[in-house]
């Protein structure tokens, strides 16, 4: 709208950069911001090169991509369901992904296969919820939401069953996955590229999303082709969530709290909110992951615990304050 | 402008027989009123005419083209609709709400410019809600929200206005000023098609009327010919007294 869109994004971009430098610098061996810059420019000692480029930077970038993807997916789901309290996991996506990942772990498989299986589980959950919500009648947000919640509860039961029957030595890895943990993440680049592409896509789509937030009838009356747009949001949000879950397990509350807080400050223009979510969600998860690494170092906490511990009180406070 | 036309149109009301197929054309400069009791299908008719609901039979035309052949965007440049109820999941200001009326006119890559904002602000002024520009819509009174909704369609600037109970929640003065605004729109060569509950407002401001009976029966024509007390009594299942004021009939329900 009339207010400048670039200023908040610039501030958020600087904040994410600062968070990343901080995250790369902090740990068992500290690296100053100057040294981080030097290493990225191809200088610095061999030890610093290895530490920054091979260990910390990929993890930091993974955390950033995961947080960004989850926050953008959350914001998209909220527009789709016309419900400011929707979350990327509310439709049972993380449940499907978790069942996929745990199945692979239970079979004693690791690494890439766990990721692939998680992704397949997430996509299966997406198709299932969408197919069931479509049903024989119309496709309404409340029906989609209810179907998702019930399917998610079903996944929850399957997860509990799998935990109950799995051998004890596999349990820690499974629990870590369930709580969300960036240290499993592999290359951050596909996720970062996806995040960037989505931010570009919202430029032409943004105003239609703003109109859709007023309800499908109003949007149709103002010239939006509602059904194709809703399909697109659903597929996009599912893809983003599946990518994030595959990288880092299920990390709660980023997709719920980040868009909600940004809307309170920046209003509800999706052309601003979606890129802002990418930056703020990324920043939040980078900071949470840094905290998870250092709080009880050399042990690590799963980052999902940190985001939930931060997210639950924040969200309850927002809910309490809301009209 | 392209006149809005219903051809052999049967609206789809679940559990009701087809009734009478509608054949009418809303010409530039005309103001149509739709009268009927609760549940007669006034809103369904309006949504069908806007292409938001599929008819059971027949078609709606904008000029030469049936709505099915047109893209939503093309329709929305010619046809505006004021809904009876609005949902607001997310908070938005009054100015933002009016500005979405510009959506059909902007390409996906365009941002709203100062010119768009001026159009929206002018519409808010005309509806007497400009002083509320920065307020959140969900904090407004029912009547204020109604006027913001009308301002949004004024910003959209369609040739054909469809309105669902535009005088709902409005005080007497604002009822009159909204109907006055619609009359000006019609004088400027646009057309207006609205559902009304108030028989007397319809009698005073509409030049054409469509009576919609709950069983699917319907009749339409110039207002003078349609304002027959016996037909109106049957329409509402209510005895009426008719008096003449200011050269126009005034209908008063009989009190027992």
Interface residues (C-beta under 8 A of the other chain):
Chain A: X1 X2 X5 X78 X82 X83 X84 X203 X204 X205 X207 X208 X210 X211 X213 X214 X215 X217 X218 X220 X221 X222 X223 X224 X225 X263 X267 X268 X269 X271 X323
Chain B: X47 X50 X51 X52 X71 X72 X73 X74 X75 X76 X77 X79 X80 X81 X83 X86 X87 X88 X89 X90 X91 X92 X93 X95 X96 X97 X99 X100 X101 X103 X104 X106 X108 X109 X111 X112 X114 X117 X138 X156
